[in-house]
């Protein structure tokens, strides 16, 4: 499932493929991907325009066009990805949109059709404005995270995944960060001690950067995708999807799967106790 690291890698690739290039033609025949907008509106916005830059905000990608053109916005949803094909290379299955330049076809592929590619509207601007701080940005300090934790009575994992509190963290990255910090995902956010908040801040940034570094494959694959390479994707994670395996840190605990606010989570019960260390209850 795409989260901040996958969105950031797509930003890098779309920048390489599109920045400074003119969009010759656009096709977006799938109405679900356009979210109610007409294909003609996308064509009018993009065709003939030169791409100035590609930006990321949380899990959203924004293609900025030169001149008085509206931006294009994409969200990868559950299975979306952008890929490049040139010449006679065949298109992959489940293509939902295509940006054609003089060099290649830039294709939005989405088997489950839960992603989005459309013109950025005022409602989208408002949604982006509500997003929390970027966890890899300068504004996301240890003190900022500690304040967010102290203001919430929810399970800490639910807070990490709340896009209005912190932008871009999803189920996988929250699970991995909490394991690295030694924090149980179901503990109340405001119950974390200052030292735990500090560890969690460091763990979030480390985990995101590590995933970005290790996920720069030729073409991104998600854990949810079947076929060759699936296990290699899963192996990038220390605990996510590893139920029954030995904890890679303590080597004695076994990874367990639990459900927190309706989402699967994985943890080591030895490294991530359900109460604060030293608590006698």
Residue, then its C-alpha position, 0 to 999 in steps of 0.5 A: x500500500x502506498x505511503x509517504x516513501x512510495x509517494x516520495x519515490x513517485x515524486x522523484x520519478x515523475x520529476x525525472x520523466x516530466x519536469x521541463x517537458x511538454x505534455x503532448x496528449x492526455x488520456x484519462x478514460x476511467x471516470x473513477x480515477x477522475x473523481x467526477x471531473x470530465x476527461x475534457x477538463x484534464x485535457x484542457x488543463x494539461x495538453x500543450x503545457x510544460x511541466x514546471x515541477x512535481x511536488x509531494x504533500x503527504x501522500x498527494x502528488x501535485x504536477x505543477x504546469x507553467x503558465x496560467x494552468x491549474x495543477x494536476x493532482x494524483x493520489x495513489x490510493x491502495x494500488x496506484x503507481x506511475x510507470x514509464x513506457x517508450x517506443x513499442x514497449x507494451x503498456x502494463x495492465x490496468x492503465x487508467x491515465x496516460x500523459x504523453x511527451x515526445x520521449x515517452x508515455x507516463x502511465x497511471x496504473x491502478x488495478x483496484x481503481x482507488x487512486x486519483x488523477x484530476x485537476x486540483x480544485x479549491x476543495x483539494x487545496x483546502x484538504x492539503x491545507x489541513x494536513x499535518x506536518x511532514x514527518x521528514x520536514x524541519x517543522x516535525x521536531x521531537x517537541x512537535x511530536x510530543x505535543x501531538x501525543x500529549x493532546x490525544x487519548x487515542x492509541x498511539x498508532x491511530x494518532x500516527x496514521x491521522x493525516x491531519x496530525x502527521x502527513x503521510x504515515x500509513x499502517x506499515x510505516x506506523x507499525x515499523x516505527x513503533x517497533x523500532x521505538x519499543x512502543x506498543x501500538x495500542x498504548x494511549x498516546x498521552x501515556x508516552x513518557x518524554x523519552x519514549x516520544x523522543x525515541x518515536x520521533x527518531x524512529x519515524x524519521x529513520x524508518x521513512x528514510x530507510x524505506x525510501x532508500x531501499x524501495x528505489x527499484x526500477x519499478x515499485x512493487x507493493x506488498x499487496x501485489x502478487x507474483x515474483x518479488x512479493x517476498x522481497x518487498x515484504x522482507x524490507x520490513x522488520x515486523x510488518x507481515x512477519x507474524x510468527x517470525x523471531x524479533x530481529x532485535x531481541x531474537x527471543x520474542x515472536x512477532x504477533x499480529x493484533x488489530x488496533x482501531x480496525x487495522x492489522x498491526x505487528x509487534x514484538x511483545x517483549x520489545x513493545x510491552x503493553x504498558x509503560x516500562x516499569x509500570x506495575x499497574 
